[in-house]
Amino acid sequence: MDALGITLSGLVTQIVSFVILFVVLWKLLYGPVIKVLDSRSERIRESLEASQRAQEEAATSRQEMEARLGEARSEGQQLIAQAREVADRFREEELAKAREDIAAERTRAEANIQRERDAAIEELRREFAGLAIVAAERMIDRSMDESTHRELIQQVLDEGAEVGGRN
């Protein structure tokens, strides 16, 4: 090895120098660099875990919001159904009230018609009574034979028909 320029004392000196340099570099340079790299990898790992948790929380929140949205839609449908029921009941109540009002108006109209009819009949009776009195007065003024009697009755009936036709 002497031919190569390597001596045992030089080799040992270089090995010892290398080991000392290695230990010094390990303590002063590699140790802090490895600590920095380890702390950085720990921060990256924590960031990845936090990111994973945030994604899971976002997924959970999305599911909760979708569930709430479904509930809100369901409640909205229920409210719409209730509003329709209320509107149907109101419409039915209003129709029933209108029918009652129509029936009451019809009853009043029928009562008015009956009163007017009764009044017309009563007026006709009074006029007929007046005609009968007139006929009786004429009978008293004349002597009554059978032909006069028939003629008088026919005349009273004709006058009664004229009075009834005017009303």
C-alpha positions as CSV (number, residue, x, y, z in Angstrom):
1,M,0.0,0.0,0.0
2,D,3.0,2.0,0.3
3,A,3.1,2.1,-3.5
4,L,-0.3,3.8,-3.5
5,G,0.9,6.3,-0.9
6,I,-1.2,4.9,1.9
7,T,0.5,4.4,5.2
8,L,-1.0,2.8,8.3
9,S,-0.4,5.8,10.5
10,G,-2.0,8.1,7.8
11,L,-4.9,5.7,7.4
12,V,-5.6,5.6,11.1
13,T,-5.3,9.4,11.4
14,Q,-7.7,9.8,8.6
15,I,-10.2,7.3,10.1
16,V,-9.9,9.0,13.5
17,S,-10.3,12.4,11.8
18,F,-13.3,11.1,9.9
19,V,-15.0,9.6,13.0
20,I,-14.4,12.9,14.9
21,L,-15.7,14.9,12.0
22,F,-18.7,12.5,11.7
23,V,-19.5,12.8,15.4
24,V,-19.1,16.6,15.4
25,L,-21.2,16.9,12.2
26,W,-23.8,14.5,13.7
27,K,-24.0,16.4,16.9
28,L,-23.9,19.9,15.4
29,L,-25.4,19.6,11.9
30,Y,-27.2,16.3,11.3
31,G,-29.0,16.2,14.7
32,P,-30.6,19.7,14.3
33,V,-31.3,19.1,10.6
34,I,-33.0,15.8,11.4
35,K,-34.9,17.5,14.3
36,V,-36.1,20.2,11.9
37,L,-37.0,17.6,9.3
38,D,-38.8,15.5,11.9
39,S,-40.7,18.5,13.3
40,R,-41.6,19.5,9.7
41,S,-42.8,16.0,8.9
42,E,-44.8,16.1,12.1
43,R,-46.4,19.4,11.2
44,I,-47.2,18.0,7.7
45,R,-48.7,14.9,9.3
46,E,-50.8,17.1,11.7
47,S,-51.9,19.3,8.7
48,L,-52.9,16.2,6.8
49,E,-54.9,14.9,9.8
50,A,-56.5,18.3,10.3
51,S,-57.4,18.4,6.6
52,Q,-58.9,14.9,6.8
53,R,-60.9,15.9,9.9
54,A,-62.1,19.0,8.1
55,Q,-63.2,16.9,5.1
56,E,-65.0,14.5,7.4
57,E,-66.6,17.4,9.3
58,A,-67.6,19.0,5.9
59,A,-69.1,15.7,4.8
60,T,-71.0,15.4,8.1
61,S,-72.2,19.0,7.9
62,R,-73.3,18.4,4.3
63,Q,-75.3,15.3,5.4
64,E,-76.8,17.3,8.3
65,M,-77.7,20.1,6.0
66,E,-79.3,17.7,3.4
67,A,-81.2,16.1,6.3
68,R,-82.4,19.5,7.5
69,L,-83.3,20.5,3.9
70,G,-85.3,17.3,3.6
71,E,-87.0,18.0,6.9
72,A,-87.7,21.6,5.7
73,R,-89.2,20.3,2.5
74,S,-91.3,17.9,4.4
75,E,-92.5,20.6,6.7
76,G,-93.2,22.8,3.7
77,Q,-95.3,20.1,2.1
78,Q,-97.1,19.6,5.4
79,L,-97.8,23.4,5.6
80,I,-99.0,23.4,2.0
81,A,-101.3,20.5,2.7
82,Q,-102.6,22.2,5.9
83,A,-103.2,25.4,4.0
84,R,-105.1,23.5,1.3
85,E,-107.2,21.8,4.0
86,V,-108.0,25.2,5.6
87,A,-108.8,26.7,2.2
88,D,-111.1,23.7,1.4
89,R,-112.8,24.0,4.8
90,F,-113.2,27.8,4.3
91,R,-114.6,27.3,0.8
92,E,-117.1,24.6,2.1
93,E,-118.1,26.8,5.0
94,E,-118.7,29.8,2.6
95,L,-120.6,27.6,0.2
96,A,-122.8,26.3,3.1
97,K,-123.3,29.9,4.3
98,A,-124.3,31.0,0.8
99,R,-126.7,28.0,0.5
100,E,-128.2,29.0,3.8
101,D,-128.5,32.6,2.7
102,I,-130.2,31.5,-0.5
103,A,-132.6,29.2,1.3
104,A,-133.4,32.0,3.8
105,E,-134.0,34.5,0.9
106,R,-136.1,31.9,-0.9
107,T,-138.2,31.4,2.3
108,R,-138.6,35.2,2.6
109,A,-139.6,35.5,-1.1
110,E,-142.1,32.7,-0.7
111,A,-143.6,34.3,2.4
112,N,-143.8,37.6,0.5
113,I,-145.5,35.9,-2.4
114,Q,-147.9,34.2,-0.1
115,R,-148.7,37.5,1.7
116,E,-149.3,39.2,-1.6
117,R,-151.4,36.3,-2.8
118,D,-153.5,36.4,0.4
119,A,-153.9,40.2,0.1
120,A,-155.0,39.8,-3.6
121,I,-157.5,37.1,-2.6
122,E,-158.8,39.3,0.2
123,E,-159.1,42.2,-2.1
124,L,-160.9,40.0,-4.6
125,R,-163.3,38.8,-1.9
126,R,-164.0,42.4,-0.9
127,E,-164.7,43.4,-4.5
128,F,-166.8,40.3,-5.0
129,A,-168.7,41.1,-1.8
130,G,-169.3,44.6,-3.1
131,L,-170.5,43.1,-6.4
132,A,-172.8,40.8,-4.5
133,I,-174.2,43.7,-2.6
134,V,-174.7,45.7,-5.8
135,A,-176.5,42.6,-7.3
136,A,-178.7,42.3,-4.2
137,E,-179.6,46.0,-4.4
138,R,-180.5,45.6,-8.0
139,M,-182.6,42.5,-7.2
140,I,-184.5,44.4,-4.6
141,D,-185.1,47.3,-7.0
142,R,-186.6,44.9,-9.6
143,S,-189.1,42.2,-9.3
144,M,-187.5,38.9,-9.6
145,D,-188.7,36.5,-12.2
146,E,-186.5,33.5,-13.3
147,S,-185.1,35.1,-16.4
148,T,-184.2,38.3,-14.6
149,H,-182.6,36.2,-11.8
150,R,-180.4,34.4,-14.4
151,E,-179.6,37.6,-16.2
152,L,-178.5,39.2,-12.9
153,I,-176.3,36.2,-11.9
154,Q,-174.6,36.3,-15.3
155,Q,-174.1,40.0,-15.0
156,V,-172.5,39.7,-11.6
157,L,-170.2,36.8,-12.8
158,D,-169.1,38.8,-15.8
159,E,-168.3,41.8,-13.6
160,G,-166.4,39.6,-11.2
161,A,-164.4,38.2,-14.1
162,E,-163.5,41.7,-15.3
163,V,-162.4,42.7,-11.8
164,G,-160.3,39.5,-11.5
165,G,-158.7,40.1,-15.0
166,R,-157.6,43.5,-14.0
167,N,-155.6,42.2,-11.0
